[in-house]
Structure formats: structure tokens, C-alpha cells
Amino acid sequence: MKLIVQIPCFNEEQTLPETVADIPRSIAGISAVEILVIDDGSTDQTVQVARDAGVDHIIQNRCNMGLARSFQKGLDACLQRGADIIVNTDGDNQYCGADIPKLIAPILEGRADLVIGNRQTDSIPHFSANKKRLQKLGSFIVRRVSGTEVADAVSGFRAMTRETALRLNVVSSFSYTIETVIQAGKKNIAIASVPVRTNPKTRESRLYKGLPRFLERSVTTMVRIYTMYQPLRFFSYLGLICIGTGLIPSVRFLFYYLAGQGEGHVQSLILAAILFIMGFQFLVAAMITDVVSRNRQLLEETLMRVRRMEIDRGKDHNGQ
């Protein structure tokens, strides 16, 4: 059984050697451990440092494509190289590579297809109180939206089976963490969480650029992915909320109308009409988007089969 550890990198020449050195090359139950670096258009010596560190495979983006797209590109590259299990870690050496055997244990035991490392953020000293609260709130919302029990939804230290990697399709350009958890929950992929250790901070986060910006992009990602997989429920809720809200000014107008004062409260009737129209439009959108969602699921199934054939063809071409 082959394990490939993928490391998305952007200007990580300072931290990459330590990250690679921390990855165990021999793990019980695994016949081969390989390391793949996805260089996301780095302007420093990341690629040369990766070669010097003994990395097995290097994929290069000609320009900076972002973490999410580099993650997806890494999955495809790992699959083409015959990975049975794929582990993702960060190039800033945030995660303890020695915990990889613990991370993949639920997969080897047949209990999970996707395992996410729980950083236990309360115990991380360099996390501010606001960041810890945000992590807890974000993970709680993701659990509710995805129907999973993931303790640390934004942890990038995760392991997955070959089949899981084939089924995931990252569409966000921001981050893969939230999106893949929601996808896994909606696709009934077995998920597990295991506690993992973190290393001392080496640099500032490149995703967490202030609370307002982080919240905006995270919420946008959650809404987009949830809408993709649960459009009927999402737009039906919006429609029912609008219709329910429209009943309030309707009752108000009716009360004054029966009291003989309806002429002075026409604005309530207009507001009610607007809310009712919006509500019915949302309900129509719910039905239309549900049909679109069903078609998207068929397209995803087709894409998975095409990816599998392309990967198998690539393996045959490489003699694997």
C-alpha cells in the first residue's frame, strides 16, 4: 500500500526542509511512503530546497493559483502516481509529521475514508483568544451544515483514501478545508477526527488576514457549497421566511381595514405583496436548482469515472 504525503507550498524555502524531515519514511502497514510538493508559483528557492530535501515528486504552477487549486492539483498528481492513501500537510511545518501514523490509523483499520487532524486549538499558545473562539464557532457551523462530527473543520492535516480523493471536487479558490468537509458529509464519506500535535509557529497565516476578511470568505464558501448540495432546502427556507414575514404586515393591514382605517395603511399591503412575491420566487428557485443539483451529481459521477480512466491510463503509460 502506497502513501503519498502532499505539501502545497508558496515561498516556503525556510520551513520546507524541517517539514520534509519530520515526515516518517517507514510506517507499519504501508509499503512505500513518498512526498510530493506542489509549488504554487513560488518566487524563492522552494523548488530547489524541495529537491535538496529529497522530495520524490515536484509539481509546479507557473503562477500563483491559490491553496485550494493547488490542493486539488496535488490530489490528481498523487492519484496518477498510484497513491492508495493521501496525506495533506502544510509547508510551514505547522503540523507534527510524526503523527501521520496516528492520522492514517482509522483508514488502515477500515473505520474511515477521510481523517482530519484535530489540533485541539485551546492548547495552542500562539492562537489568540478571538482566533480560538472563531475556530470553535466555525467548526460548529460546519458540523451543522455538513452533518458530520469534525472537531477541527479548518485543519489542513488530513488523510484520505484513493476513492475519496476521486470523489472530491474542490471549486473554491480560497481554501479546500471547509468545502471538502461539507462535500464529504453530503456524499456520505466516512469521516473521523484524531488529536494531533502542532509545532511552534514559524510565520503568520496567509489565509487569516484579519477577522472580517476571513469571516467573509469562510461564510461565502459555506453558503456556496451548502447551496450546491442542498438547494431545495436552502431556497425553500428563504421562501418560507419571506412568506411568513409577509404575513405580519398583511395581518396589520387587515386589522386596520376591518377597523375602517385601511386607507392609511396601504404601505403594509405593499410590503406584504413584495415579501409574498419574493417568497414564491424563492420556492420556484428551489425547484429549479434542485433539478440542476441532480444533474450536477450525475456530472460529478461522470467526472469521477473519467478521472479514474485517465489515472489508470497514466499508470499504464508509466509502467506502474
N, C-alpha and C positions, 0 to 999 in steps of 0.2 A: 504494500500500500504506500503510495507516494504522497507526501505532504509538501506543499509549496507555501512558503511564507512570503506574501507580497507586501511591499513597502512603498506607498506613494510618497514621492519626495519633491520638494521645491526648495532649492537652496539649503540643503541640509549637510553641507560638507563638514561642518563642525561636529554634528551629533551622529551622523550615519555610521562611522566606524564602531562606536560604542553600541549602537542599536544592533548592528550585524553580529558583533562579538557576543552579545547577550543571548543570541538565538541558539538553542541546543541543536547539534547536528546528529544526535542519536537519541531516539525516543522509542520506548518499548511499544511494540505493535505497529511501528512504522518502518518500512524497509528503506526509504530514502527521504531525506529532508533537503529541499532546495530553497534558495532565496531568489526572489525576483523583485527588482527595483523598477518602479515606474517613474521616470524623471519627467516632471511636468514643466518642461521648458526652463530649467534652471539656468541662471546666469553665472553661477560659480562653478566650482570643480566637483560637483556632486557625482557626475558620471565617472570621472577618473577615480574619485575616492571609493566609489562602489566597486570598481574593477580591482583596486588595490586591496579592498577588504575581502575579496574572494567571493563576491556575489555571482551566482550561477547564470542569471539572466538579467538583461537590462532592456527595458522598453523606453523609448524616448519620444516625447511630444515635441514637435517643432516650436510650439508656442504654449503659453500657459493656458490650459483648458479647465482648470479648477479641480478640486478634490474629488467631487462626485464622478466626473467623467473619467478621471484617472483611475479611480476605484473600479469602475465598470470595465475599462480597458485592461486593467490588471486581471480581473476575473477571466476575461476572454483569453488572455495570454496564458494564464495558469491552466485553463481547460485544454488549450491546444498543446500544452506540454505534458498532458496526461495526469494532472493532479486529481487524486481521489479525495483529498481534504485540502481546503484552502484556509490559511490563517492570514488575517489582515492586521497589521500593526502600523504605528506611526513612525516617521523618520526622526522625530525629535526625541526618541528614547523615553517617551512618557511611560510606556508600559514595560513591565518586567518580563523579558523574553523567557526567563527560566520557568514562567508559569504556563508556557504553551502546552506541556503535557497535561496539566490540570484543565486547560481550556478545551482540549480536544477529547478528554476522557468521556463526556456524555455521548459523543459521536461514536467512539470506539465501542462503547457499551450498548449502542443501539437505542439510546434514550432520547436523542435529539438530532436534528438535521442542521440547526443553526444554534450556536452557543455564543453568548455575549458576556464579556468580562465585566463584572461589577466592581468598579473602582472604590466603592464604599466612600463616597465623596466627603462624608462627615469627618473622615480621618485624614484627609489630605490637607496638610498645614498651609500650603500656599494658595488654597482656594479661599476667596473672601466669603464672608457670611452671605452676601447677596448672591454670589455665584452658587453657593451650596443650596440656598433656597430655590434659586431658579432651576437648578438641576433636578431637585426633588419635584417641583411643580411640573416641569417639562416631562419628566418620566411618568408622572401620574397621568397627565393628559394623554400621552402616547399609549399608555396601558389601556385607558378607557377607549380611545379611538381604535386601537388595533385588536383589542380583545385578548391581549397577552399579559404575562406576568413578568415582564422585563424590568429588572431593578434599576438599570442604568442605561436608558434608551440611547443616549448620545455617545456611549463608549465606542471607540473605534477598534478596540481589541476584541476580535471576534473570529470564530471558526465556522466553516460550513462544509457540507458535503458537496460532491460534484453535481449531484442532481439539483440541489438548492441553488447553486451558482447558475445553473442553466435556466432556472425558473425566475430569477430576479432580473428586473429591468429598471435600471436607475434612469429617471428622466430629469431629475433636479440637477441644476448646475451649482447648487450651494453645498450640500453635504448629503452623503448617502445614508447616514446613520438612522435618522428618523424614518426616511422613506422605506428603507429595507425592512425595518421592524413592522411598519404598517402593512407592507406588501406580504410579508411572511404570515402575519396574522390573518389577513384576508384570503391567503392561498392555503391556509391550514398546514403550514410548515411547522413541525415540532420545534419549539424554541426552549432553550434552557439558559439560566444565568449561573455563573460561578464567580466567587470572590477572587479577585486578582490584586496583585500589588502594583504600585506605581513607583517610579523613580523620581528623584528630586527634579524640580523644574529646570529646564535648560534654556527656554526662551518664552516670549509671550505668545499666546494663542493667535493664530492668523484667522480663525473663524470668529472668535469672540471679540468683536471690535466695538465694544460699547453695548450696554443693555438694550437701548431702543432698537438698534440695527439688528442685533442678534434675535430679539423677540420678533421683529417684523419678518425676517427671513424664515425663522422656525415655524411661526404660525402660518405663513403663506404655504410652506411645504406641507404642513399637516392638513390644511384645508384642501389643497390641490389633490393630494394623494387620497384622502378620505372621499372626496367627491368623485374621484376616478373609480373607486371600488364600491361606494355606497351612494350613488347619485339619487336613487329613488327615495331613500330615507332622508338624505340631506335636503333636497328641494321640497319634499313633502313637509318636512318640519318647517321650512321657511314659509311655505304656502299656508299651512295651518296657523302659524304665528300671525301672519298678516290678516287672515280672515278672522281669527279670534280677536285681534286688536281692533279690527274694523267694527266688531260688534259693539264696542264701548261707545263710540260716537253715534252709532245707529240707535242704541237704546236711549242715549241722551236726547237725540232729536225726537224720537218717538214720545218720550216723556213730555217734552215741551210742546210738541204738536198736539197731543191729547189735552194738554192744559190750555190750548188756544194760543200758544206763543211760538208756533213753529216758524213763522217768517223771520224771526230774529236769530234763528239758529241753523240757517241753511248751510253754514260752513261745516257743521258737524256731519251733515248728509254728504257734502262733497268729499270730506276727508274719508268717510266710511266707504264711499264709492271707489276712491283711489286705492284704499287698502284691499278691498274685495277684488278689484281688477288685478292688483299685484299678486294677491294670493292665488287666484285662478291661473295666472300666468306661470307662477312657480310650480303649480300642480301639473300643468301641461309640460313644463320643462322637465319635471321629474319623470314623466312617462317617456319623453323623447330621449333623455340622457340615459335612462335605464336600458333602452334598446341599443343605444350607442355603446354602453358599457358591456353588454352581452357580445356585441361584435368585437370590441376590443379584447375581450377574453379569448375569443376564437383566434384573433390575430396573434395574441401572446402565445397561444398554444402552437400556432404555425411557426412563429419565430423561434420558439424553443426547439422544435423539430429541425428547422433549418440550421440553427446554430449547432445542434448535435451532429448533423450530417457534415457540416463544414469542419467541425473539430475532428471528427473521425477521419475525414479525408486528409486533413493536415497531419494527423498522427501516422496514417499510412504512408504519406509522402515523406515524412521524416524517419520512417522505418521503426516506429515505436510499436 
